[in-house]
Amino acid sequence: MELKSSIPAFPVLNIRDAIEFYKEKLAFEEIYSELNFARLKRDKIILDFWKANDKSWKFRSVFLFLKPVRSGDESFITGTHSCKIEVTGIEELFNEVKDKKILHKKHKELITTNWNAREFHIL
């Protein structure tokens, strides 16, 4: 047996908006979509997106903190995800995206980490 790859599954408020962002800003291709799910691909990387738009948590009692997650698709979990993607030619990819206004506002440069990884951050 061998584990071969990982497919991140990101919670999003709006599937169409997520698809358009990844297509326009990061050159991903839409390979499947429906109302509550989408799968995108670029080269060997596959990303899944699922709709997390349950806003009923906003109207629960003041004791929400006792059990904040009930449905699993509460809207407050969107924007809390991240993943790292290993690439060849990171400088080329950085140059491809740097003028698209998607770099993290506090980390707008290509950096080398303390563990010797070259990386940049996008939103």
C-alpha positions as CSV (number, residue, x, y, z in Angstrom):
1,M,0.0,0.0,0.0
2,E,1.1,3.6,-0.7
3,L,-0.4,6.9,0.0
4,K,-0.1,8.9,-3.2
5,S,-1.5,12.4,-2.8
6,S,-3.8,14.6,-0.8
7,I,-6.9,16.5,-2.1
8,P,-7.7,19.5,0.2
9,A,-11.4,20.2,0.6
10,F,-12.1,23.9,1.3
11,P,-15.3,25.2,2.8
12,V,-16.6,28.3,0.9
13,L,-19.6,30.5,1.1
14,N,-20.2,30.6,-2.7
15,I,-19.1,27.8,-5.1
16,R,-19.2,29.9,-8.2
17,D,-17.1,32.7,-6.7
18,A,-14.5,30.2,-5.6
19,I,-14.4,28.6,-9.1
20,E,-14.0,32.0,-10.7
21,F,-11.2,33.1,-8.3
22,Y,-9.2,29.9,-8.8
23,K,-9.7,30.0,-12.6
24,E,-8.9,33.7,-13.1
25,K,-6.2,34.2,-10.5
26,L,-4.5,30.8,-10.4
27,A,-5.2,29.2,-13.8
28,F,-7.1,26.2,-12.4
29,E,-9.5,24.3,-14.6
30,E,-13.0,23.4,-13.5
31,I,-13.4,19.7,-13.9
32,Y,-16.7,19.3,-12.0
33,S,-19.2,21.5,-10.3
34,E,-22.7,21.4,-8.9
35,L,-24.6,23.6,-6.5
36,N,-22.7,22.6,-3.3
37,F,-19.4,21.1,-4.6
38,A,-16.7,21.8,-7.1
39,R,-13.4,20.1,-8.1
40,L,-10.7,22.1,-9.9
41,K,-7.3,21.0,-11.3
42,R,-4.1,22.6,-12.4
43,D,-1.3,20.3,-13.5
44,K,-1.3,17.4,-10.9
45,I,-3.0,19.4,-8.2
46,I,-6.7,18.8,-7.4
47,L,-8.7,21.1,-5.1
48,D,-12.2,20.4,-3.8
49,F,-14.6,23.1,-2.6
50,W,-17.8,22.5,-0.6
51,K,-20.5,25.0,0.3
52,A,-20.5,26.0,3.9
53,N,-23.3,28.5,4.2
54,D,-25.4,27.5,7.2
55,K,-26.0,30.8,8.9
56,S,-28.5,29.4,11.5
57,W,-25.8,29.6,14.2
58,K,-26.2,33.4,14.2
59,F,-29.7,33.0,15.7
60,R,-29.0,30.4,18.3
61,S,-29.0,31.3,22.0
62,V,-26.3,33.1,23.9
63,F,-25.1,29.6,24.9
64,L,-23.8,29.1,21.3
65,F,-20.2,28.6,22.7
66,L,-21.3,25.4,24.3
67,K,-21.9,23.7,20.9
68,P,-21.0,26.1,18.1
69,V,-20.9,23.4,15.4
70,R,-24.1,21.4,14.7
71,S,-24.5,21.0,11.0
72,G,-20.8,21.0,10.0
73,D,-21.3,23.6,7.3
74,E,-21.6,26.7,9.4
75,S,-20.6,29.8,7.5
76,F,-18.1,30.8,10.1
77,I,-15.7,28.1,9.1
78,T,-15.1,29.5,5.6
79,G,-11.8,31.4,5.3
80,T,-10.2,29.2,8.0
81,H,-8.6,26.8,5.6
82,S,-5.1,26.6,4.1
83,C,-2.8,24.3,2.3
84,K,0.7,24.3,0.9
85,I,1.4,23.2,-2.7
86,E,4.9,22.0,-3.7
87,V,5.9,23.3,-7.1
88,T,8.8,23.5,-9.4
89,G,9.7,27.0,-10.5
90,I,8.4,28.9,-7.6
91,E,9.9,32.1,-8.8
92,E,8.0,31.7,-12.1
93,L,4.7,31.0,-10.2
94,F,5.3,34.0,-7.9
95,N,5.8,36.3,-11.0
96,E,2.6,34.9,-12.5
97,V,0.5,35.8,-9.5
98,K,2.2,38.9,-8.0
99,D,0.3,41.4,-10.1
100,K,-3.1,39.8,-9.5
101,K,-3.6,41.4,-6.1
102,I,-4.0,38.1,-4.3
103,L,-0.8,38.0,-2.2
104,H,-1.3,38.1,1.5
105,K,-1.4,41.8,2.7
106,K,1.3,41.2,5.3
107,H,3.5,38.8,3.3
108,K,3.9,40.1,-0.3
109,E,7.3,38.6,-1.1
110,L,8.8,35.3,-1.9
111,I,10.6,34.2,1.3
112,T,12.9,31.5,2.5
113,T,11.6,30.0,5.8
114,N,13.8,28.9,8.8
115,W,13.3,25.3,7.6
116,N,14.7,26.3,4.1
117,A,11.4,26.2,2.2
118,R,10.8,28.9,-0.5
119,E,7.2,30.1,-0.3
120,F,4.7,32.9,-0.7
121,H,1.2,33.4,0.7
122,I,-2.0,34.2,-1.1
123,L,-5.5,34.8,0.0
